[in-house]
Amino acid sequence: MNLQEQVSRIHDMMEQMSGKYNKPTSEIEKLVYRLLNRYTEGSDVYHIKHYSTRHDLEWCKDGREIMNFVLFFTNPSDDAEIDGARYIEERPFENGTLTIPEDKFNDILDIVPIRATYLSHLILQWFEDTKLSDAKNMIGRDDIDVDKLDVLHDTADVCAPPPTKPDNVTKDEMIDYIIVNTLFKKEELKKKSDEWIEKMYLGKLRNQKEKELRGE
């Protein structure tokens, strides 16, 4: 049975129930899975290390961020300079939140007239069944999990691939770029590690690309 036939069959079932929400069935579950698989098909996944205690996995497709998995880890140290990538295995996992745009969530509800709470449950279940294993491999942790779903924004935000550091850029040039795009002073930045400077520089490059994509 193709997707169109499956959607039609679900709608026939709903009409027979006088417009009431349908009860959970394996057929509805399979249809939602197929819609979500199609939604994410062909997307790129980027591992973004925002802070030492937060890592994101961003699913991007056609220049848009279509899904995000936000992971938080506790900080076992008072040292703010601890690098998350180097010490992530030492940080206990706190929680994981999956986010998708509101318009996509509503699109699925238009196709499959079920309760929003049931759809949220199915999306989390689909992620656990189809994406969580890959997420664990990318993060390098077997203990991560998805705890809740957030439906954010009206539509998908722009998404730019994480940039790579140009071979010929110097630390001073990176510092100058950071100064222009932040409130940091040069004296502060001179005290930061090379790794910190590079991470901040690349983050600001990506922010600038995303602004250009938004037309800002």
N, C-alpha and C positions, 0 to 999 in steps of 0.2 A: 504494500500500500504506500503510494507516494504521499508527500506532505500535504498537497491540496486535498486529496481524498481523506486523509486523516483529519484535517481541519473540518471538512464538510461533515464527516461522521460525528465529530464532537458536537457540532452545532445542531445536528438532528437530534442528538440525545438531549441537548438543553431545551429544545423546543418542546419535546415530549414531557418535560418537567415544568411546564408553564412558566418559564423564565427564571426559576429559582437557580441558585448556585448549585453546581454539580458536586457530588461527593467525590472524594479521592478515588481514582481508578488507575490501573496500570496503563490504560490507553492515554489518559491525560498526561501522566508522567512521561511516557515515551514522546508525546507530542512536544511538551515543554523542553525536553532534552534535545530534540531535533532542532527546535527553534534556537536554542542557546548554542548548539554546535555550529549551526549556520552563521549565527551572529559573530562568533569568535573565529571562524574558519579564515585562514590566511592572515591572521594578526601576528604582529611581532611582540615579544615579551621582553621588557627592559627591567633590569634589577637596579633600583635606585636606592643608594644609601644616604638618606637624608641626615640622620644624626647617628650617634654611636648606639642609640637604643631604638632606632626606628629604621626599618627597611621596607621598601615598597616594591611590588611587582606590578608593572603597568602593561596592560594589553592595549596595543595601539594598532589601528587599522585605518588606512586611507587618511592619515594625518590627524586622527581623532583618538582620544583615550577612551576606549569603550568599556574598560573594566580595570579596577585597581584592587590589589590585595595588600592591605596595610598591616605590618607586623610590628609589635612592640615587645622589647626585651627590657628587663629590669637592669638597673645600673648598680653593680655590686661595689662600686668605688666612688669616692668623692672627687676623684681626679677628672676634671672636665675634659682633659686633653686625651683621655683614653680613646684609641681608635676602634670604632665598632667592627670593622672588617677583621682586624687582627685578633680581637678578643671576643667576637660574637659567640664562640663556643663556650665562653665562661659566663655568659649572661643568661639567666633563666628566662624562658619564654613567658610572656605575659598574656597576650591575646592577639587575635587576628580578625580583621574586619574586611569584608568584601564590599566594594561599592560599585554600583552601575548607575547610568544616567536615568533620570525619571522618565524620559520619553520612551526609552527602550522597555522599561518595566511596564508602562502603560500600553505600549504596542502589543506586548504579549497578552495582557489582560483583554485587549480588544479582540484578539484572535481566540483566546481560550477564556471564556467567561467564568473564572473561578475567583475565590476570595483572595485578596491581596496577601493575607497572612499565609495562605496555602502556597501561593506562588513564591513568596519569600522562602518558605521551607523547601520547596522544590529546587530553587536556585542554589541554595546552600548544599543541598543533597547532590545536585548535579556537579557542583564545584568539587565536593569531596570525592565523587566517583571518577571525575575526568581530568581535573587540573591539580589537585592537591599533591599528588605524587611528584609531578614535574616541579611544583613550587618548592617542595622539600629538597629536591636535587639542586635547584638553583641557589637556594639559601644555604644549603649544606647542613640542614638540621632535620632530624627525623621526628622531633617532638612538636613541630608547629601544627596548628589546626586553625580552622575557620570557625569563629564563635558567633558572628552575627553578620547581617546584611544591612547596609545603609543605601538608601536610594537618594542620590544627591544630584543637584543641578537640574536645570530643565533639559539640557542637551549635553552631549559629550563635549568635553573641552578639547582644545587643540593638543597635539602631542608631537614633540620633536625627539628624534633619536638622541641619546646621550652623546655629546661630542667627545672626540679624543684630543689629547693634548698635541698641538703642533710641534714638530721636531725642533724647530728653530726658536721657539718662544723661551724667553729667559724668566727667571724668578722676578726680577725687577719689572718686567713688562706685565707679568701676571698681577703683581701688586698694584701697578698703576691702573690696570683695568678694574680691579676690585674697588679701589678708592673711588673711581668715577661712578661706580654702580652701587655703592653702599655708603654707610656713614663711618666706616673704619678710617682711622688715621694711619699714616705711613709708619709712625713709631710703633703702633700696636702690631701691625702686620709684620714688621721686621722680626718680631719676637716669636712669630708662629713658625711651626715646622714646615718644611718643603711639602710634605704630604698634605697638610692642612691647606696651604696656599693653593696647591693644584686642585684639590677638591672644590674649594670655594670658587676658583677661577672657572672651572668647567661647569659648575652649577650656574654661574652668572651668564656664561655663554649660552647655555640651554634656555635660561629664562629669557634672554634677548631674542632667541629664535622663536620662542613661543609667542612673544609679543608681536613679532613680525607676522606670524601666522594669523594672529587675531586682528591684525591691521591697526595696532596701537602705535 
